[in-house]
């Protein structure tokens, strides 16, 4: 079960673009008027959700994991006003913002999804599949 992201074109890149657009809108419209906690909450609700949407079937390669972590850290560093020249460790930044590692969140979500599928009754899966085929045929 699952697929390699690279096999399906620019799925990950599309998600990064969506996330970046959402983050850009947050910064443009609210900028310094909003406190960090509120920006982080909006980020978690919108941008992170857009990035994680559909991840239950992903098979992440090491490079893709690194890209996801880099995207997350870019936002968190910007939120705190920390540059890479400050040489602040990612773990310290996550502790300051109380943010979880995005890759660990995705893997936890995948595990939860797999457990859900294993609990499902196979008759339900067959009925659902047959109904969808009938709908497409008509």
N, C-alpha and C positions, 0 to 999 in steps of 0.2 A: 504494500500500500504506500502511496506517495509518489512524488515525481521530483526530478531534479529541476530546480528553478531555471537553470541555464537552457534546458530543453524547451522551455516555453517562452522564448524570446526575452522580453525585457520586463518580466513580471516584477522582479525586485526593484529595477530602476523606476518603473511606474509608481511603485509604492513609495520610493524615496522622493520622487517628484511631488506626489500628493502630500506627503508629510512635510516637505519643505515649503509648499504653498501654504499649508495651514499654519506652520510656525511663522512664516513671513507675515501672514495676516495678523497674527497675534502681536508681533513686534511693531508692525506699521500702525495698527489701530490703537494699541494700548501703550506701547513703548514704556516709558518710565512712570506712567500714571498708575499702573497696576503693580501690586507687590509680588514678590517672587513666588510665594506660595500659591497665589491665584493663577499665575502664569503656568506653574507646574501642574496644577489641577486641570487647567484647560488643555494643556499638552497631553496629559494622560488620558483625558476623555476623548479628545479628537485625533490628534496626530498619531499617538501611539496605537490607538484603535485602528486607524487607517493602515498603519504599517503592519499590524498583526492580523488583519482580516484575511482569511483564507489560508492561514499558516498550518492548519491541522494536517495538510497533505504534503507539506514541504519536506524535502530531504536536504538539510543544510550541509554544505561543504564548509570547510574551515575558512575559506576566503569570504564566503557569504556571511558567516558568523562575524568575521572581523568588520565587514562593511556595516552590518547592523549595529554592532557595538560602537563603531566610529560615528555613525549618524546620531546615536543616542548621546554620546559624550560631547559631540559638537553642540548640541542644544544645551546640555547641562552646563558646559563651560561658559557658553554665551550668557546663560541665565545668571550665573554667579559672577560674571565679569572676569573670568580667569582665562588667560591665554596659555598656549602650550609652552611659551617661554617661562612661565611661572613654575613649570615642572611639578605640578600638583598631580599626584597619582589618581587614577580613575576611581579606585576604591574610596579614597578620601572624598572625592567629589560626590560619589553616590551616597556616602554617609551624610554629607552636609545637606543633600537634597532628599534624603530618605528614598532614593530611587532604586529599583531592582534592576539587575542586569537583564536587558531585553532578550538575550538569547536564552537565558534560564527561564524566563517567563514563557517564551515560545515553546521550549521543550516541555515545560510543565503543562501547558495547554494541549500539546500533542498527546502527552501521556493520558491526560484527562479525557480527551476525545477518543482515544483508542479504548479506554476502559468503558466509555459510553457505548461504543460500537459493539464491544464484546458482551455487554449486558443486554443489548437489543435482541428481541426475539427474531429468529430467522424467518418466521412466517410473516412478520411485519415487513421485513426488508423485501421479501418476495412480492408481497401485495403492493407495496409502494412502487417497486420497480415495474410491475405489470400495469399499474394505473398510469404511470408516466408514459409507458410505451403506447397505451391505448390513446392517450391524449395527443401524442405526437402523430399517430396514424390517422386521426380524423381531421 
